[in-house]
């Protein structure tokens, strides 16, 4: 699975469709989940804006998809579905800190979920990165209420609901006074389909060898947050999706790993710890031909 943030084109029907990975217009890839980034408190941005207002990106006479936003979204949704690809919207991202900002988790997350329903999407991804709130022990309750409220609108089994936590959030106590994502998983993990865990941009905890990523993150501030160590804290292995940047420029600091290495490590982790949850990468614009994903899958 992947995230679409920056776009290769913001104008013209076929080129915009290609920019958000619509099958038949984008290159044929093996991505099975696409997250459009981002939906925020005051509206949509970047790729999510295309889905929210597709007519605003269509050139007159160059729109084969439909005359109304609903028709265009339905046409795109069918193409994704025919390709066995789920299309979702991702909320928050690194630029919004909704808990610290004081946004009400119940009303806000119901609104996010209603956007999914109203705009013919397969689900919602919560990319919450409000570090100050987690450090202060208020992120857990906010995200628990957010998850519960979203599920009131997008029931499990009918829609997907995923989270995209930074790997350090699974550090638990005493680093996080209220337990971080360990507490969240214990409370509402049954409502979350999987976690797109960000094993990158975490400073001196690098997650850049097989052992450090899958077995024992034993160095740096965020030690104890490798895949097996997260699972030992109660998170099902089949929900721990490994997130990695496609290129070194897609990461702000550490964590990049060549796709060929990830391929080998995934095979080893399947044997060593029975991990088969798969890969999330950031971001589509750096792999819109699917080369990184193909290398991860096939070696």
PAROKE-866477 format. One record per residue (C-alpha): x, y, z; residue number from 0. Coordinates in Angstrom, 2 decimals. Last residue first. Layout:
BEGIN
[node [X Y Z] NUM] ...
***
This chain:
BEGIN
[node [13.30 -9.59 -5.22] 298] [node [9.69 -10.36 -6.13] 297] [node [7.55 -8.47 -3.66] 296] [node [10.01 -5.80 -2.48] 295] [node [11.40 -5.40 -6.00] 294] [node [7.90 -5.09 -7.41] 293] [node [7.04 -2.47 -4.78] 292] [node [10.08 -0.33 -5.56] 291] [node [9.47 -0.60 -9.33] 290] [node [5.74 0.19 -9.11] 289] [node [5.69 2.70 -11.97] 288] [node [4.33 5.43 -9.70] 287] [node [7.11 4.76 -7.22] 286] [node [8.36 8.19 -6.09] 285] [node [4.96 9.82 -6.66] 284] [node [3.37 7.01 -4.68] 283] [node [5.14 7.76 -1.39] 282] [node [5.80 6.76 1.30] 281] [node [5.55 2.99 1.50] 280] [node [3.43 0.44 3.29] 279] [node [4.67 -3.15 3.25] 278] [node [3.30 -6.54 4.21] 277] [node [1.59 -8.24 7.15] 276] [node [3.42 -11.57 6.78] 275] [node [5.22 -11.97 10.13] 274] [node [5.56 -15.56 11.36] 273] [node [8.43 -14.66 13.72] 272] [node [11.52 -16.31 12.23] 271] [node [10.19 -17.76 8.99] 270] [node [8.02 -14.86 7.88] 269] [node [10.68 -12.52 9.23] 268] [node [13.29 -14.09 6.93] 267] [node [11.09 -13.64 3.87] 266] [node [10.36 -10.06 4.86] 265] [node [14.08 -9.43 5.39] 264] [node [14.96 -10.60 1.90] 263] [node [12.35 -8.41 0.23] 262] [node [13.22 -5.48 2.49] 261] [node [16.85 -5.80 1.35] 260] [node [15.81 -5.65 -2.31] 259] [node [13.61 -2.65 -1.56] 258] [node [16.62 -0.71 -0.33] 257] [node [16.21 0.60 3.24] 256] [node [15.50 4.16 4.38] 255] [node [15.11 4.55 8.14] 254] [node [16.89 7.74 9.10] 253] [node [16.42 11.46 8.44] 252] [node [13.70 13.39 6.65] 251] [node [12.67 10.42 4.53] 250] [node [11.17 10.66 1.03] 249] [node [14.52 12.02 -0.21] 248] [node [16.15 8.67 0.63] 247] [node [13.71 7.02 -1.72] 246] [node [10.64 4.79 -1.28] 245] [node [10.20 5.60 2.40] 244] [node [9.25 2.68 4.69] 243] [node [6.17 1.49 6.59] 242] [node [6.02 -2.05 7.92] 241] [node [2.46 -3.28 8.40] 240] [node [1.86 -4.54 11.95] 239] [node [-1.73 -5.86 11.86] 238] [node [-0.87 -9.49 11.08] 237] [node [1.56 -9.48 14.00] 236] [node [-1.27 -8.84 16.44] 235] [node [-0.43 -5.99 18.86] 234] [node [-0.18 -7.22 22.45] 233] [node [3.08 -5.74 23.73] 232] [node [5.06 -8.71 22.38] 231] [node [3.85 -7.72 18.91] 230] [node [5.55 -4.34 19.28] 229] [node [8.76 -6.14 20.25] 228] [node [8.53 -8.46 17.25] 227] [node [8.11 -5.49 14.89] 226] [node [10.92 -3.42 16.43] 225] [node [9.93 -0.90 19.13] 224] [node [12.12 -1.78 22.11] 223] [node [14.61 1.01 21.57] 222] [node [13.09 4.39 20.73] 221] [node [15.76 6.66 22.17] 220] [node [18.62 4.92 20.42] 219] [node [19.77 1.36 19.99] 218] [node [18.17 -2.00 20.70] 217] [node [15.47 -2.12 18.06] 216] [node [15.30 -5.90 18.49] 215] [node [13.67 -8.35 16.09] 214] [node [12.07 -6.90 12.96] 213] [node [13.55 -3.50 12.19] 212] [node [16.75 -3.51 14.25] 211] [node [17.49 -7.16 13.49] 210] [node [16.91 -6.88 9.75] 209] [node [18.95 -3.70 9.53] 208] [node [17.76 -0.14 8.95] 207] [node [15.30 0.43 11.82] 206] [node [17.22 3.65 12.60] 205] [node [16.57 4.53 16.20] 204] [node [18.96 7.51 16.22] 203] [node [16.46 9.81 14.55] 202] [node [12.97 8.42 14.04] 201] [node [12.28 9.51 10.47] 200] [node [11.49 5.91 9.48] 199] [node [9.65 2.84 10.76] 198] [node [6.25 4.47 10.28] 197] [node [3.73 1.77 11.22] 196] [node [0.76 1.43 8.87] 195] [node [-1.38 -0.22 11.57] 194] [node [-4.18 -2.65 10.68] 193] [node [-7.95 -3.14 10.63] 192] [node [-8.61 -1.02 13.71] 191] [node [-11.85 -1.62 15.65] 190] [node [-10.44 -4.62 17.56] 189] [node [-7.47 -2.48 18.54] 188] [node [-9.81 -0.18 20.45] 187] [node [-8.74 -0.28 24.11] 186] [node [-5.66 -2.52 24.12] 185] [node [-4.45 -0.97 20.88] 184] [node [-4.82 2.54 22.26] 183] [node [-2.99 1.63 25.47] 182] [node [-0.05 0.14 23.56] 181] [node [-0.29 3.14 21.23] 180] [node [0.95 5.49 23.93] 179] [node [1.03 4.10 27.45] 178] [node [-0.54 6.86 29.55] 177] [node [2.71 8.38 30.79] 176] [node [4.50 7.83 27.46] 175] [node [8.15 7.05 28.10] 174] [node [7.13 5.15 31.24] 173] [node [5.28 3.41 29.69] 172] [node [4.71 2.41 26.08] 171] [node [7.34 2.41 23.33] 170] [node [4.59 1.72 20.80] 169] [node [4.43 5.42 19.88] 168] [node [8.06 5.04 18.79] 167] [node [6.91 3.25 15.59] 166] [node [5.18 6.36 14.26] 165] [node [1.50 5.59 14.04] 164] [node [-0.43 5.16 10.78] 163] [node [-3.91 4.01 11.84] 162] [node [-6.40 2.05 9.74] 161] [node [-10.18 1.97 9.37] 160] [node [-11.59 0.00 6.46] 159] [node [-15.28 0.07 5.61] 158] [node [-18.11 -2.45 5.55] 157] [node [-16.56 -5.07 7.81] 156] [node [-16.14 -2.62 10.64] 155] [node [-18.81 0.06 10.53] 154] [node [-18.05 3.49 9.03] 153] [node [-20.22 6.01 10.94] 152] [node [-20.09 4.62 14.48] 151] [node [-16.61 3.39 13.62] 150] [node [-15.40 6.97 13.31] 149] [node [-16.63 7.75 16.83] 148] [node [-14.85 4.75 18.37] 147] [node [-11.60 5.58 16.60] 146] [node [-11.73 9.26 17.58] 145] [node [-12.60 8.40 21.19] 144] [node [-9.58 6.09 21.41] 143] [node [-7.44 8.65 19.59] 142] [node [-8.29 11.44 22.03] 141] [node [-7.87 9.17 25.08] 140] [node [-4.41 8.13 23.91] 139] [node [-3.17 11.55 22.87] 138] [node [-3.57 13.17 26.29] 137] [node [-0.49 11.85 28.06] 136] [node [1.68 14.95 27.69] 135] [node [4.20 13.20 25.46] 134] [node [1.35 11.98 23.28] 133] [node [-0.08 15.49 22.98] 132] [node [3.31 16.98 22.16] 131] [node [3.92 14.32 19.51] 130] [node [0.75 15.00 17.52] 129] [node [1.54 12.62 14.65] 128] [node [-1.88 11.15 13.78] 127] [node [-2.03 9.48 10.36] 126] [node [-5.57 8.14 10.76] 125] [node [-6.57 6.19 7.64] 124] [node [-10.20 6.11 6.53] 123] [node [-12.02 3.67 4.30] 122] [node [-13.30 2.38 0.99] 121] [node [-14.30 5.73 -0.47] 120] [node [-17.57 6.78 -2.12] 119] [node [-17.46 10.48 -1.24] 118] [node [-20.36 10.71 1.22] 117] [node [-19.31 7.61 3.17] 116] [node [-15.64 8.55 3.47] 115] [node [-16.51 12.18 4.26] 114] [node [-18.82 10.85 6.98] 113] [node [-15.82 9.16 8.56] 112] [node [-13.91 12.42 8.76] 111] [node [-16.96 14.21 10.18] 110] [node [-17.40 11.50 12.81] 109] [node [-13.74 12.00 13.60] 108] [node [-14.16 15.71 14.19] 107] [node [-17.37 15.45 16.23] 106] [node [-16.04 12.82 18.61] 105] [node [-12.40 13.91 18.77] 104] [node [-13.19 17.53 19.71] 103] [node [-10.40 19.71 18.35] 102] [node [-8.24 21.22 21.09] 101] [node [-5.30 22.20 18.92] 100] [node [-3.07 19.87 20.93] 99] [node [-5.33 16.99 19.92] 98] [node [-5.58 17.98 16.28] 97] [node [-1.88 18.46 15.58] 96] [node [-1.86 19.00 11.82] 95] [node [1.24 19.26 9.61] 94] [node [2.57 15.73 10.15] 93] [node [-0.48 14.03 8.70] 92] [node [-4.06 14.76 9.80] 91] [node [-6.33 12.34 7.92] 90] [node [-5.76 9.77 5.19] 89] [node [-8.38 8.99 2.56] 88] [node [-8.93 5.52 1.16] 87] [node [-9.04 3.70 -2.18] 86] [node [-8.92 -0.09 -2.11] 85] [node [-7.36 -1.83 -5.10] 84] [node [-8.57 -5.11 -6.59] 83] [node [-7.94 -3.75 -10.11] 82] [node [-11.66 -3.83 -10.94] 81] [node [-12.17 -2.00 -7.66] 80] [node [-9.77 0.80 -8.58] 79] [node [-11.46 1.22 -11.97] 78] [node [-14.89 1.14 -10.35] 77] [node [-13.86 3.77 -7.79] 76] [node [-12.59 6.04 -10.59] 75] [node [-15.91 5.89 -12.44] 74] [node [-17.87 6.38 -9.22] 73] [node [-15.71 9.35 -8.26] 72] [node [-16.31 10.96 -11.66] 71] [node [-20.06 10.36 -11.51] 70] [node [-20.29 11.73 -7.97] 69] [node [-18.32 14.83 -8.92] 68] [node [-20.68 15.49 -11.84] 67] [node [-20.30 15.33 -15.62] 66] [node [-18.49 12.03 -15.90] 65] [node [-15.19 10.21 -16.40] 64] [node [-13.92 11.01 -19.88] 63] [node [-12.80 14.53 -18.97] 62] [node [-10.64 16.31 -21.52] 61] [node [-13.17 18.59 -23.20] 60] [node [-12.99 21.14 -20.42] 59] [node [-9.96 20.47 -18.24] 58] [node [-10.75 18.72 -14.99] 57] [node [-9.10 19.60 -11.68] 56] [node [-11.98 21.52 -10.11] 55] [node [-14.36 18.85 -11.37] 54] [node [-12.67 16.37 -9.06] 53] [node [-13.66 18.21 -5.88] 52] [node [-13.29 15.91 -2.86] 51] [node [-11.23 13.30 -4.73] 50] [node [-8.82 15.90 -6.08] 49] [node [-8.67 17.59 -2.70] 48] [node [-7.51 14.34 -1.09] 47] [node [-4.48 14.40 -3.38] 46] [node [-3.23 17.75 -2.03] 45] [node [-5.35 19.17 0.78] 44] [node [-8.86 18.66 2.15] 43] [node [-10.90 20.75 4.55] 42] [node [-10.60 22.87 7.69] 41] [node [-9.96 20.02 10.12] 40] [node [-7.75 18.14 7.69] 39] [node [-8.06 15.50 4.98] 38] [node [-4.71 14.53 3.51] 37] [node [-3.41 12.54 1.66] 36] [node [-5.10 9.94 -0.53] 35] [node [-4.31 6.45 0.71] 34] [node [-3.98 3.77 -1.96] 33] [node [-4.40 0.09 -1.08] 32] [node [-3.67 -2.90 -3.35] 31] [node [-0.47 -1.66 -5.01] 30] [node [0.61 -4.21 -7.61] 29] [node [1.24 -1.69 -10.39] 28] [node [-0.13 -0.92 -13.86] 27] [node [1.01 2.57 -14.83] 26] [node [-1.58 5.26 -14.15] 25] [node [-4.49 5.78 -16.51] 24] [node [-5.96 2.27 -16.66] 23] [node [-5.81 1.99 -12.90] 22] [node [-6.31 5.33 -11.08] 21] [node [-3.03 6.06 -9.30] 20] [node [-3.72 9.57 -8.00] 19] [node [-1.49 11.23 -10.61] 18] [node [-2.87 9.00 -13.36] 17] [node [-6.36 10.32 -12.73] 16] [node [-4.97 13.85 -12.85] 15] [node [-3.35 13.11 -16.21] 14] [node [-6.52 11.55 -17.62] 13] [node [-8.80 14.44 -16.59] 12] [node [-6.66 17.51 -17.07] 11] [node [-4.91 19.56 -14.40] 10] [node [-3.05 19.02 -11.15] 9] [node [-0.30 16.79 -12.48] 8] [node [2.59 14.85 -10.90] 7] [node [0.84 15.10 -7.56] 6] [node [2.23 15.44 -4.04] 5] [node [0.49 13.27 -1.46] 4] [node [-0.49 9.81 -2.64] 3] [node [0.21 7.23 0.06] 2] [node [1.05 3.57 -0.56] 1] [node [0.00 0.00 0.00] 0] 
***
